[in-house]
Amino acid sequence: MKLLAPSILSADFYRLGEQIEAVIKGGADLLHFDVMDGHFVPNITFGPVVLESIKKHCNIPLDAHLMIENVDKYIPEFIKAGADMVSIHIENNHHIHRSLELIKSLGAKAGVVINPGTPLSLLEEVLHYVDFVLLMSVNPGFGGQKFIPRSLERLRRLKEMVN
């Protein structure tokens, strides 16, 4: 299944509501929230309060991509705020199975994220736990980065792993 999931990271936050309406009218299947804490990645974006306010006026699923430390502490908050999907990084989680189970136990779809420099082999032990995989094609932390061409080969290899 292929879904269109635009990120709101590059939105003009002054016009966020109208820009979200525009991407929904344009055919977005879900909205992707790049949540950053300034620790796991060097940037800070927004927390569950922003997601919650958007959820009240949005009729498509919301994906919270948690680029944060201590994900288990915040997973319940984002799901309570309205995240239908939560994606977490494999790189900073020593107990990723536990975190994925937490997401599912709270009624959301669980996704795993892998950075461009991380070996795909790390996914082998979690692929059967997840509902989706987010393969990063830029290093996390900032919007507007240049696409890493090697990501296309990684995507082909990941597809083979999944099948």
C-alpha positions in Angstrom: 0.0 0.0 0.0 1.3 3.4 -0.9 0.3 6.5 1.1 1.1 10.2 0.7 2.2 11.6 4.0 3.4 15.2 3.8 5.4 16.5 6.7 4.3 19.8 8.3 7.9 20.6 9.2 8.2 22.9 6.2 4.9 24.6 6.8 4.5 28.3 7.6 3.3 28.0 11.1 1.4 31.3 10.8 -0.7 29.7 8.1 -0.6 26.2 9.4 -4.4 25.6 9.3 -4.8 26.7 5.7 -1.7 24.8 4.6 -3.0 21.6 6.2 -6.3 22.0 4.5 -4.5 22.5 1.2 -2.5 19.2 1.4 -5.6 17.3 2.5 -7.5 18.7 -0.5 -4.5 17.8 -2.6 -4.8 14.2 -1.7 -2.7 13.6 1.4 -3.6 10.3 3.1 -2.1 11.3 6.4 0.0 14.1 8.0 3.5 13.5 9.3 4.7 15.4 12.4 8.5 15.6 12.8 8.9 15.8 16.5 12.3 16.9 17.7 13.6 17.6 21.2 17.0 19.2 20.7 18.8 16.2 22.2 18.4 13.2 19.8 18.6 15.7 17.0 19.9 19.3 17.1 16.6 21.0 16.4 13.4 21.6 18.4 9.9 21.5 16.8 6.7 20.9 18.7 5.0 18.6 21.2 1.7 16.9 21.7 -0.3 20.1 22.3 0.2 21.1 18.6 -0.7 17.7 17.4 -3.8 17.7 19.6 -5.0 21.1 18.3 -4.6 19.9 14.7 -6.4 16.6 15.4 -9.5 18.5 16.5 -9.8 19.9 13.0 -8.3 17.2 10.8 -10.0 14.1 9.4 -7.0 12.1 8.2 -4.6 10.1 10.3 -1.6 11.7 12.1 1.8 10.2 12.3 4.1 11.4 15.1 7.7 10.7 14.1 9.5 10.9 17.4 13.1 12.1 17.0 13.5 12.4 20.8 15.2 10.8 23.7 13.1 8.8 26.3 10.4 7.9 23.7 8.6 5.6 26.2 7.9 8.7 28.3 6.2 10.6 25.5 4.5 7.8 23.4 1.4 7.8 25.7 1.2 11.7 25.5 1.3 11.7 21.7 -1.3 9.0 21.3 -3.6 10.7 23.9 -3.2 13.9 21.8 -4.4 12.0 18.7 -1.5 10.4 17.0 -2.9 7.4 15.0 0.7 6.3 14.2 3.9 6.6 16.1 7.3 6.1 14.5 10.4 5.7 16.6 14.1 5.5 15.8 16.0 2.3 16.1 19.3 4.1 16.8 18.5 5.5 20.3 16.3 2.7 21.7 17.8 -0.2 23.6 14.4 -1.8 24.2 12.7 -1.1 20.9 10.4 -4.2 21.1 9.1 -2.8 24.4 8.5 0.6 22.9 6.7 -0.9 19.8 4.5 -3.0 22.1 3.6 0.1 24.1 2.5 2.0 20.9 0.3 -0.9 19.9 -1.1 -1.5 23.3 -2.3 2.1 23.3 -4.1 1.6 20.0 -1.8 3.2 17.5 0.1 1.8 14.5 3.8 1.3 15.4 6.6 2.3 13.0 10.4 2.0 13.1 12.7 4.7 11.6 16.2 4.1 10.4 18.8 6.8 9.6 20.8 6.8 6.3 24.0 5.7 8.0 22.5 2.8 10.1 22.8 -0.7 8.7 19.5 -2.1 7.5 20.4 -5.4 9.2 19.3 -3.9 12.5 15.7 -4.0 11.2 15.7 -7.8 10.9 14.6 -8.4 14.5 11.8 -5.8 14.5 10.2 -6.0 11.1 7.6 -8.5 12.3 6.6 -6.1 15.1 6.0 -3.0 13.0 3.1 -1.8 10.9 5.4 0.4 8.8 9.1 1.5 8.2 10.3 5.0 7.7 13.6 4.9 5.7 15.3 8.3 6.2 16.7 9.7 3.0 18.3 12.7 4.9 20.0 12.8 8.2 17.3 13.7 10.8 17.1 17.1 12.5 16.4 19.7 9.8 13.9 20.1 6.9 15.0 21.1 3.4 18.1 18.9 3.3 19.5 17.4 0.1 18.3 13.9 -0.7 21.0 11.2 -0.2 21.0 9.2 -3.5 22.2 6.0 -1.8 18.8 5.9 -0.2 17.3 4.4 -3.4 19.5 1.3 -3.2 18.6 1.1 0.6 14.9 1.2 -0.3 15.3 -1.7 -2.8 17.2 -3.7 -0.2 14.5 -2.9 2.5 11.8 -4.0 0.1 13.5 -7.3 -0.4 13.8 -7.7 3.4 10.1 -7.0 3.9 9.0 -9.4 1.2 
